[in-house]
């Protein structure tokens, strides 16, 4: 028991958030809103609809639908008060599959959906990766695979272009799981049980030296001939692959068709065949792709996705082929920063109302109300200070003008406007016509 003479030491709470999470101060949220508005505009222009889902799901959903790495190493899981094992959402695709399966027969085809959910994964925070992040998910189900594959990559390209990127600043690397599966089974003759290990190894190939790659290949008991064939395959063009696979090259022929159409549409060569692109998730079955920043200071994969023909059927419903991708907000913000695309965004205030004393509170609030009724973004005064200081505050807020009623304006039933860009001042009648005239001039300023 603490007696009255004992001093209880006060412990101050830390101002640091949980490692790998972020605080969004107004200027940060401003940029986030700017990017998301661009994304919404692009995807709605393609006919995609926004959806959302719960931030927690039953653990078994992720155990069945996410990669082994996510489930084993990165999942935040817990038991609720009913002793149910749940997990915080590490990605959106399993939830998407569950939702589509639940109403599969009711949903009109094709299903074009997108979402920007907050996700969490327990991993080491680094550039481009945090524990808490928002991730754009774009998916399409129930259409022709060729048309879906082309469209999904076009949406990714247009999202990057919407934040100011040019086609020279990034590239889309594509591959097909059917190509590598055919090559491993028929050309290398790798045992079926080794194929998942080889796929995981190829997924990491870009971050490894040739010597390290060969060492890892030997660990899974590939011989010299197989390793040489694998390395030759990795450096082959799509045309080479078609020849190598011969009569088993239909997937390569189909992939080349997609590359040719996309490059014709974009009038560029931003879409390229890359045999080393595997994507880590087990549910990809067809075309896979990753988008890379070409800037030397951020030369890395930004995001990716692929075709998953067997995702929905696991819920006991009929198969519904689809394709999609996920793009983290951290990755796109880093891309914008490295390519000098981050805009300087000001607070979205149109007008600031100024007061001169404690006696003009009601008049200032009336002006504020009249201006807001026209859809003008107005900051009302909550502190009375010197005129010059209020002008400085209005300039910092990004306002185009300040509005006030001094003694002369009150006597003549007017309101005054000072335009901050030019320092010009004018008056308008303090009635409906006057406010409408000011509104029109503000819109054109």
WOURQUI-V219647 format. One record per helix or strand. SS is the DSSP state (A for helix, B for strand). FROM is the first residue (numbers start at 1). LEN is the number of residues. Records with the same first field share a line. If there is no record, write none. Layout:
BEGIN
SS=FROM-LEN + FROM-LEN
END
This chain:
BEGIN
A=26-20 + 59-7 + 68-7 + 93-10 + 145-18 + 177-11 + 192-12 + 205-3 + 210-10 + 224-11 + 238-11 + 250-17 + 296-3 + 312-4 + 329-10 + 358-15 + 387-10 + 407-5 + 432-12
B=49-2 + 56-3 + 77-3 + 85-4 + 111-10 + 126-1 + 129-1 + 132-10 + 170-7 + 271-3 + 287-7 + 301-7 + 322-7 + 351-3 + 378-2 + 401-4 + 414-6 + 425-5
END
